[in-house]
Amino acid sequence: MSTTFPNYEFPENDDQKRRFFSENNPKDWDFGHFANAFPEHSNERNHLDYMNGLNWIKQHFIDFRLRSKIQELIKEWKKPSRQKLEESKKAVANMININIENNVVCDNNQQLIFKGDNNHGNVIQEGSSSSSSNKRDRPKNQDPESTKINKKSRLATEQEDLPQVWEEPSDVVGSEENWCRYGKHGRNLLMDMPELYGVCWCGQGVKKRENIPIDLYQGIQEQVVTTFGSQIYQYFEEAIDVVLDAKSIEDTDLAVESFPVVKIADELRYKGLFVKEILSPLAKEVYTSVTDIEESESSWNVAVLYPMMKACARYISLAKGRAITFVPGEAPLQAMTNIGVATTKAPYNADGILRVSNLDKAEICLLETSSAYNKAGRAKISFDHHKAMFALLAMIKNTAQNFQYATYDELKKMKFIFIHAHGDAIRIWSLSSPEPGVYIMNKELKMPSPKDFYKKVDHMNTFMEGSWKLVTLLTDAIDALDEIDEAHKRNLKKVRKNQKLTSLSVLVEPTIKKMSERQHATIVTEDGPMSSPIRPPDDEFNEESDVEDPSAQ
């Protein structure tokens, strides 16, 4: 069955040959249709312009079906013979001849069915054929043979003028403004690509998606860099070394239980409690196989992910004096309900949520666990990632509604956190909005989920430090939320004095959908985030594709 394409609109362009692609459906983007749209030019000239046009389209955010078609066309028409060019043009001409400026439309017998100005000051009469028109317009004393000679001369001149190197156009999508414009148009495509919702996936080890221009991608990356503080190891070097160097599971458990958390300063004690709460479940449950994290999603949650989130919440509560609530297990995301995408009867459920209790129970972090440890297939992983993307958009929208008199200067500092556990690792993503309509989903870090005791030295330490970085992200998010709250209260006084302010909720208008695994999992299977083939030096566990191939499991 042939693919059905919607019509596409690309940025306005003075080049009529590039407008061809906006004015014609992709099913008619073959060279034959293109050449017949510009009969005044030689096949060679049209071919060069055609290839330039296809490459120009590739610079835009286009869905994977169209990108696949473009790749096929480029491959087919990369080095065609003159005979192939001419035959393709004639084949289409025998069916229908359409002038791109809507001047002349003829049926397959070359009988005019539309009349208009042909840009030469002549009006072709209805019922006249294009051939008879050419005869009428030819000067009386001009020899037909001389016309052919002149045509050959003109084509030769065209050949000399052909540009030899394709230059990247300046009007491709390459700024936040163009990103927003494309995202708005793309919503008509009924696709689930992140770019069509104004979202860019990027970050540590994330492969650039094909439809994002490299300069735009690099510019976005620079805006979302997180500066992490000191490592937790430096506070307890000796005690942590005892844990990591323990030769048996029992000795490891004893070393964790003996971790220094008494008779020390409060701030240091809170850090010690954090380390103990992170490492204890590993020694007591994971390494002993009391809880087999490969058995089920719940097992992985209970033994590793829930303790990690609770340890982060407890540390922030103790050290920062903030009431952070952890909600485990298929918890309804209130943000989705508040903005009307979900309902109490049909909620959006996350595997875990962190809320700031004294700020309208603002949701700042969610967890999605894709099946048991190392058991998820590609469809499940990609679906959960897309599902969380829309949840994060709902969280930022809900924040804009609840603190509507804050400004974008405060909101753009806020990062909403997404913990995604799949394969044998845990990824930490964030979503922020540097400009209205632009949403950056950044992979902040990736860490292994400890399982095997013989890998304890590397995995336990990396997991501990990764969890400590999660504390930094959550603390920064709460600090940003405090600024949003303060700005909202400050500006609320201006509203009472009848000063007009733009509501933040008007500026934050992402398109959000509630996904169904039954309906959408197969659709997004091949469209999840992928890891870069060039592994960053500090991303030790980023060797494989971020969406694993289930056949390799």
C-alpha positions in Angstrom: 0.0 0.0 0.0 1.4 3.4 -1.0 2.1 6.0 1.6 -0.3 9.0 1.9 1.4 12.3 2.5 -0.1 15.6 3.8 0.9 18.8 2.0 3.9 20.6 3.5 4.6 24.3 3.8 8.2 25.3 4.0 9.5 28.8 4.8 8.6 31.4 2.2 11.1 31.6 -0.6 11.6 33.7 -3.7 12.9 30.7 -5.6 9.9 29.3 -7.5 11.7 26.0 -7.8 11.7 25.6 -4.0 8.2 26.8 -3.8 7.4 23.8 -6.0 7.7 21.5 -2.9 5.2 23.6 -0.9 2.8 23.8 -3.8 2.8 20.1 -4.7 2.0 17.0 -2.7 5.1 14.9 -2.0 3.7 12.1 -4.2 4.4 14.4 -7.1 7.9 15.3 -6.1 9.6 13.1 -8.6 11.9 14.6 -11.2 9.4 14.2 -14.0 6.8 16.5 -12.4 9.5 18.9 -11.4 11.0 19.2 -14.9 7.5 19.6 -16.5 6.9 22.5 -14.0 9.8 24.3 -15.5 9.9 23.4 -19.2 11.8 26.6 -20.1 15.0 25.1 -18.5 17.1 22.3 -19.7 16.9 18.9 -18.0 20.5 19.4 -16.7 19.6 22.7 -15.1 16.4 21.3 -13.7 18.2 18.3 -12.3 20.7 20.4 -10.4 17.9 22.6 -9.0 15.9 19.5 -8.2 18.7 18.0 -6.1 19.4 21.3 -4.4 15.7 21.4 -3.5 15.7 17.9 -2.0 18.8 18.7 0.1 17.2 22.0 1.1 14.1 20.1 2.4 16.3 17.8 4.4 17.4 20.8 6.5 13.8 21.2 7.8 12.0 19.3 10.5 10.1 16.6 8.5 8.6 13.4 9.7 10.3 10.1 9.1 8.0 9.0 6.2 8.9 12.1 4.2 12.5 11.9 5.1 12.6 8.3 3.9 11.0 9.4 0.6 13.5 12.2 0.2 16.3 9.8 0.7 14.9 7.5 -1.9 14.6 10.3 -4.4 18.1 11.5 -3.8 19.4 8.0 -4.3 17.4 7.5 -7.5 18.3 10.8 -9.1 21.9 11.2 -7.9 23.6 10.4 -11.2 20.9 9.8 -13.8 21.6 9.5 -17.5 20.4 12.1 -20.0 18.0 9.5 -21.4 16.5 8.8 -17.9 16.0 12.5 -17.4 14.2 12.9 -20.7 12.1 9.8 -20.4 10.9 10.8 -16.9 9.9 14.2 -18.2 8.1 12.8 -21.2 6.3 10.2 -19.1 4.7 12.9 -16.9 4.1 15.2 -19.8 2.0 12.6 -21.4 -0.3 12.5 -18.4 -0.6 16.1 -17.4 1.4 19.3 -17.9 1.1 21.8 -15.0 2.9 25.1 -14.9 4.0 25.9 -11.4 2.7 29.5 -11.6 -0.8 28.2 -12.4 -0.6 29.8 -15.8 -1.2 26.8 -18.0 -2.9 23.5 -17.3 -3.4 21.1 -20.1 -4.8 17.6 -20.4 -3.0 14.7 -21.9 -3.9 15.8 -25.4 -2.4 19.2 -24.7 -5.8 20.9 -24.8 -6.1 23.9 -22.6 -8.4 23.5 -19.6 -7.3 26.7 -17.7 -6.3 30.0 -19.2 -4.3 32.8 -17.7 -1.3 35.1 -18.2 1.7 33.1 -19.3 4.2 35.8 -18.1 5.0 36.8 -21.7 2.2 39.3 -22.1 0.0 36.8 -24.1 -3.3 35.3 -23.1 -3.7 31.8 -24.4 -7.3 31.2 -25.5 -9.3 28.3 -24.2 -9.3 25.4 -26.7 -5.8 26.2 -28.1 -3.1 23.7 -27.8 0.3 24.6 -26.5 1.9 23.6 -29.8 -0.4 25.8 -31.8 0.3 28.6 -29.4 4.0 28.2 -29.9 3.5 28.4 -33.7 1.4 31.5 -33.4 3.9 33.3 -31.2 6.9 32.5 -33.4 8.0 35.4 -35.8 6.7 34.8 -39.3 10.1 34.8 -41.0 11.8 32.6 -38.3 13.0 29.3 -39.6 12.0 26.4 -37.2 15.5 25.0 -37.6 17.0 28.3 -36.4 14.8 28.1 -33.4 16.3 24.7 -32.5 19.8 26.2 -32.9 18.9 29.2 -30.7 17.5 26.8 -28.1 20.7 24.7 -28.2 22.7 27.9 -27.7 20.5 29.0 -24.8 20.9 25.6 -23.1 24.6 25.7 -23.6 24.7 29.0 -21.9 22.6 27.6 -19.0 25.1 24.8 -18.6 28.0 27.3 -18.2 26.0 29.2 -15.6 25.1 26.2 -13.5 26.5 26.5 -9.9 28.7 23.5 -9.2 28.5 23.5 -5.4 25.3 23.4 -3.4 25.3 26.0 -0.7 23.2 25.6 2.4 20.3 28.2 2.3 20.0 30.8 5.0 16.3 30.4 5.4 16.3 26.9 6.9 15.0 26.4 10.4 17.9 27.6 12.6 16.5 29.7 15.4 14.0 29.6 18.2 11.6 31.6 16.1 11.8 29.1 13.2 11.6 26.2 15.6 8.3 27.6 16.9 7.0 28.2 13.4 7.8 24.7 12.3 6.4 23.1 15.5 3.1 25.0 15.0 2.8 23.8 11.4 3.9 20.2 12.2 1.0 19.6 14.5 -1.1 19.0 11.4 0.9 15.9 10.6 -0.6 13.7 13.2 2.9 12.4 14.1 4.4 11.9 17.5 7.9 13.3 16.7 9.1 15.6 19.5 10.0 18.4 17.1 6.4 18.8 16.1 5.6 19.7 19.7 8.4 22.2 20.0 10.6 19.7 21.9 14.2 19.0 21.2 15.9 15.9 22.7 19.6 16.5 23.4 22.1 16.1 26.2 24.9 13.9 27.3 25.5 11.2 24.7 22.3 11.8 22.8 22.5 11.4 19.1 21.3 14.4 17.1 18.1 13.6 15.3 18.4 13.8 11.5 15.9 16.5 11.1 17.6 19.0 13.3 20.2 21.4 11.8 23.6 21.0 13.4 24.0 24.6 14.3 20.6 24.7 16.0 21.3 21.6 17.9 24.7 22.8 19.2 23.2 26.2 20.2 20.5 24.4 22.2 23.1 22.2 23.9 24.9 25.2 25.2 21.8 26.6 26.9 21.1 23.6 29.1 24.5 22.7 30.7 24.1 21.8 34.4 27.0 22.6 36.7 27.1 19.8 39.4 28.8 20.5 42.7 31.3 18.4 44.6 31.2 14.6 44.7 29.7 13.0 47.8 32.8 10.7 48.0 35.0 13.6 49.2 33.1 13.9 52.4 33.4 10.3 53.4 36.4 8.9 51.6 37.5 6.4 54.2 34.1 5.1 55.0 33.1 4.7 51.4 36.3 2.9 50.6 35.6 0.4 53.3 32.2 -0.3 51.7 33.6 -0.6 48.2 36.6 -2.7 49.2 34.6 -5.2 51.2 35.2 -8.7 49.8 31.8 -10.3 50.6 28.1 -9.2 50.6 27.9 -9.6 54.3 31.0 -7.4 54.9 29.5 -4.9 52.5 26.3 -4.8 54.5 28.2 -4.4 57.8 30.3 -1.5 56.3 27.1 0.3 55.2 25.5 -0.2 58.6 28.6 1.2 60.3 28.6 4.3 58.1 29.3 7.4 60.3 26.1 9.4 60.9 26.4 10.3 64.6 28.5 12.8 66.5 29.1 14.9 63.4 27.8 18.3 62.2 24.2 18.3 61.0 25.0 19.1 57.3 27.6 16.2 57.2 25.2 13.9 59.0 22.5 14.5 56.4 24.9 13.6 53.7 26.0 10.5 55.6 22.3 9.4 56.0 21.9 10.0 52.3 24.8 7.7 51.4 23.6 5.0 53.8 20.0 5.1 52.4 21.3 4.8 48.9 23.7 1.9 49.5 21.8 -0.1 52.1 19.1 -1.5 49.7 21.9 -2.7 47.4 23.6 -4.6 50.1 20.5 -6.0 51.7 18.3 -6.7 48.7 19.9 -6.5 45.3 23.3 -8.2 45.9 21.7 -10.9 48.0 18.9 -11.5 45.4 16.4 -11.2 48.2 14.7 -9.0 45.6 15.4 -10.0 42.0 15.2 -6.8 39.9 15.0 -8.9 36.8 11.8 -10.5 38.0 9.4 -7.6 37.5 9.1 -3.8 37.2 7.9 -3.6 40.8 10.9 -5.5 42.0 13.2 -3.0 40.4 11.2 -0.1 41.7 11.1 -1.4 45.3 14.8 -2.4 45.5 16.5 0.5 43.7 14.4 3.3 42.3 12.1 4.1 45.2 14.9 4.1 47.8 16.9 6.4 45.5 14.0 8.9 45.2 13.1 8.7 48.9 16.8 9.3 49.8 16.9 12.4 47.7 13.6 13.6 49.1 14.7 13.0 52.7 18.0 14.7 52.2 16.3 17.8 50.8 13.8 17.8 53.6 16.5 17.6 56.2 19.2 19.8 54.7 17.0 22.4 53.0 14.0 22.4 55.3 11.6 21.7 52.4 8.7 19.4 52.6 9.2 17.0 49.6 6.7 14.2 49.2 7.4 11.0 47.4 4.4 9.3 45.8 5.1 5.7 44.7 3.4 3.3 42.4 1.0 4.2 39.5 0.4 7.6 41.0 -1.8 10.0 39.1 0.0 13.1 37.8 -2.1 16.0 39.0 -0.7 18.3 36.3 -2.3 16.3 33.6 -5.7 16.4 35.3 -5.4 20.1 36.1 -4.8 21.2 32.5 -7.7 18.9 31.3 -5.7 16.3 29.4 -6.5 13.5 31.9 -9.4 13.0 34.3 -9.8 11.5 37.7 -11.5 8.6 36.0 -8.9 8.3 33.3 -5.7 9.6 34.9 -2.1 9.8 33.7 -0.2 7.4 36.0 3.5 7.6 36.7 5.6 5.0 38.5 6.7 7.6 41.0 6.3 11.4 41.6 8.1 14.0 43.8 6.0 17.0 44.9 6.9 20.2 46.8 4.2 20.1 49.5 4.2 23.8 50.4 4.0 25.1 46.9 0.6 23.8 45.8 2.0 20.3 45.7 3.9 21.3 42.6 5.2 18.2 40.8 8.9 18.5 39.9 9.9 15.0 39.1 8.4 11.8 37.7 9.6 8.2 37.3 8.9 5.8 34.5 10.3 2.3 34.8 10.1 0.4 31.5 9.6 -3.3 32.6 12.0 -5.2 34.7 15.7 -4.8 34.7 17.1 -5.5 31.2 13.7 -6.8 30.0 12.0 -3.9 28.1 11.6 -4.0 24.4 12.2 -1.1 22.1 8.4 -0.2 21.8 8.0 -0.1 25.6 11.1 2.1 26.1 10.2 4.6 23.4 6.5 4.7 24.5 7.5 5.5 28.1 9.8 8.2 26.9 7.2 9.9 24.7 4.6 9.5 27.5 6.9 11.3 30.0 7.7 14.0 27.5 4.0 15.0 27.4 3.9 14.7 31.2 6.8 17.1 31.5 5.0 19.5 29.2 1.9 19.2 31.4 4.0 20.0 34.5 5.4 23.2 33.0 2.0 24.2 31.8 0.5 23.6 35.2 3.2 25.6 36.8 2.5 28.5 34.4 -1.2 28.4 35.4 -0.6 28.2 39.1 2.0 31.0 39.1 0.6 33.0 36.2 1.9 36.4 37.2 5.6 35.2 37.3 7.6 36.1 34.2 9.4 34.0 31.7 12.7 35.1 33.2 11.9 33.0 36.2 10.3 30.2 34.4 13.1 29.6 32.0 15.4 28.7 35.0 13.1 25.8 36.0 14.0 22.3 35.0 11.4 19.5 35.5 13.0 16.1 36.1 12.2 12.7 34.5 13.9 9.5 35.7 13.7 6.8 33.1 14.8 3.3 34.1 15.3 0.8 31.3 17.8 -1.8 30.1 20.5 -2.0 32.8 20.7 1.8 33.5 18.9 4.8 34.8 18.7 8.0 32.8 18.0 11.4 34.3 16.3 13.9 31.9 15.2 17.5 32.4 12.7 19.7 30.5 13.1 23.5 30.4 11.8 26.3 28.2 14.4 29.0 27.4 11.9 30.8 25.1 8.1 30.6 24.6 7.2 27.6 22.5 10.7 26.0 22.8 11.1 23.0 25.1 14.5 21.4 25.7 14.5 17.8 26.9 18.0 17.3 28.0 19.6 14.0 29.2 21.6 15.2 32.2 23.2 11.9 33.1 23.1 8.2 32.9 24.2 5.7 35.6 24.2 2.0 35.9 21.6 0.3 38.1 23.7 -2.0 40.4 22.8 -5.7 40.2 25.9 -8.0 40.3 28.2 -8.0 43.3 31.3 -8.6 41.2 30.7 -5.2 39.6 30.2 -3.5 42.9 33.2 -1.3 43.0 32.3 0.5 39.7 28.6 0.4 39.8 27.9 1.1 43.4 30.1 4.2 43.4 28.7 5.5 40.1 25.2 5.0 41.2 25.9 6.8 44.5 27.4 9.8 42.7 24.6 9.8 40.1 22.0 9.9 42.9 23.9 12.8 44.4 23.7 14.7 41.1 20.0 14.0 41.1 19.8 15.8 44.5 21.5 18.8 42.8 19.0 18.8 40.0 16.0 18.6 42.4 17.5 21.3 44.7 18.0 23.6 41.7 14.4 22.9 40.6 13.0 23.9 44.0 15.1 27.0 44.1 13.8 28.0 40.7 10.3 27.3 41.8 10.8 29.5 44.8 11.8 32.4 42.5 8.7 31.7 40.4 6.5 31.8 43.5 8.1 35.0 44.7 7.7 36.7 41.3 4.1 35.6 41.1 3.3 37.1 44.6 5.2 40.3 43.8 3.4 40.9 40.5 0.0 39.9 42.0 0.2 43.1 44.0 0.5 45.0 40.7 -2.6 43.3 39.4 -4.5 44.5 42.4 -3.6 48.0 41.4 -5.1 47.4 38.0 -1.7 47.1 36.2 -2.0 44.9 33.2 0.3 42.0 33.0 0.6 39.1 30.5 -0.4 35.9 32.1 2.4 33.3 32.0 -0.2 30.7 31.1 -0.7 32.5 27.8 3.0 32.2 26.9 3.2 28.5 27.9 0.9 26.7 25.4 2.4 23.4 24.5 0.4 20.8 22.7 -0.1 17.9 25.0 -1.6 14.5 24.4 -2.4 11.6 26.7 -0.9 8.6 25.1 -2.3 5.1 25.2 0.2 2.2 25.2 -2.1 0.0 23.1 -2.6 2.8 20.5 0.8 4.5 20.4 3.5 2.0 21.4 4.0 0.5 17.9 3.8 4.0 16.3 6.7 5.4 18.3 8.8 2.2 18.4 11.5 3.4 16.1 11.4 7.1 17.2 12.9 7.0 20.6 16.1 8.8 21.6 19.3 7.2 20.5 22.9 7.5 21.9 25.6 9.2 20.0 28.1 6.9 18.3 30.8 9.1 19.8 30.7 8.4 23.5 31.5 11.4 25.8 34.5 10.6 28.0 32.6 11.1 31.2 29.7 8.8 30.2 31.1 5.5 31.1 27.9 3.5 30.6 26.7 5.1 27.3 28.0 2.5 24.9 24.8 1.1 23.5 21.8 2.7 21.8 19.7 4.6 24.3 16.8 2.6 23.1 18.1 -0.9 23.2 17.4 -3.5 20.5 15.3 -6.3 22.2 16.9 -8.8 19.9 20.2 -8.3 21.7 18.8 -9.1 25.1 
